[in-house]
């Protein structure tokens, strides 16, 4: 069974009130056009850098998790 067939089967099993959510999600995917913004475009670039630094310090034993 292909992914398309599996998705169609799942969609058919959903109650009507949940189908609107699926339709909205599909609309969002189509609007994106396959392009995904980078983390920096979401203002997350600096956060990710700090998180990686924190994880490195934790792994090296320089800080401890409480």
N, C-alpha and C positions, 0 to 999 in steps of 0.2 A: 504494500500500500504506500503510495507516495505521500509526501508531506501535504500536498494540496488536498488529497482525498481525506487524510486524517483531519485536517482543519475543517473541511466541509462537514464531515461527520460531527465534529465537536460543535460547530456553529448550529447545525440542525438540532442538536440536543439542548441548546440553551433556551431558557424561557424568553418571551418577547421583550421583557423589560431589560434584559442583559444585552440584547442585540444592538441597542442604541450605543452602548459602550464599545462594542466591537466595531461598529460603523465609525464612531468617532476616532478610534485608534487607527483604523485603516486610513481615514482621511488625513490624520497626522503623518502617517508613513508616506503617503502620496505627496503631501505638501513638502516634506523634507527632500524629496527627490533623490534619496540615496546619499545625500551629503550629510556628514556628521560634523558638527563644530568641535574644535579642539577644546581641551579642558581650559586653556587660557582664555578662550572666548567666553567661557562661562564664569570667568573670574576665579577659577579653581587652580590655576597653575601654581601660584604661590602656596596655597594650602597643601597641594600635593608634595611640594618640595619640603615643607615643614613636617609633614607626616612621614616622609621617607627618612628625614633626619632623625625624628623621634624614634622610629622603628629601629634604625641603626644603633642609636644610643641604648635602647632597650636590649637589643641582641648582644651588644658588647658589655652589658652589665654596668654601664655608667649610670643608669637610672633603674628604678624598680617599679613594678606595677603594684599598686596597693590593693 
